[in-house]
Structure formats: C-alpha cells, structure tokens
C-alpha cells in the first residue's frame, strides 16, 4: 500500500457517487456543476483546515486523476474557489 503526502496547496480526494434526487412526481434532478468528494490525504500546509474523511464540494471538472491504493482519486487545489477548487465543506448539523 502506498502513502502519498501532498505538498503545497494540494489535496488528494476520492469522488463520491451520489444518486440523483427524484421529486414526488418522478422528476429526476441531476447535479451537473458540483461533485462531492472525500478527503484522503492533506498537505502539511492545509492540515489546520482539512482532515482525512472531510466531505468537500468541488466543481465537476476540477482536479487531475490519480489511481491511489485501488481507488480513482483526484488531486485538487485546497484553496477556496475561485482561486482553488473547494467550494465548501459539508458539515452535519449539530442539534
């Protein structure tokens, strides 16, 4: 098993498969612009902001593909959009 350590502003992420949403009348809504990803590896420079397992939303065409330990991952820029690839971090409500 390999271990990649991203450098600089890079994150290694795993794209998550999400089902399209269907309305109560059967209309399927397809997300064309964004993609949810799970953080796999974080550069030292961004460990204060991201952790492995975090769920992020990026633009659908962001990143460069990389096979990593049997998974098809992406290298993305850790900065927030529009300078980088990350649009937001998905957090569960803590009620």
QUIJOHU-V570941 format. One line per field, one symbol per residue. ss: DSSP state (H for helix, E for strand, C for the rest). phi: phi as a letter, one per 30 degrees, with the letter a starting at -180 (. if undefined). A space follows every 10 residues. Layout:
ss = ???
phi = ???
//
This chain:
ss = CCCCCCCCCE EEEEECCCCC EECCCCCEEC CCCEEEEEEE EECHHHCCCC CCCCEEEEEC CCCEEEEECC EEEEEEECCE CCCCCEEEEE CCCCC
phi = .dbccdcicc bcbcdcdbdd dcddcjdccc dccbbdbcdc bbdedcddcb bejecccbde cdibdadbhi cccbcbdddd dddbcdcacd bddcc
//
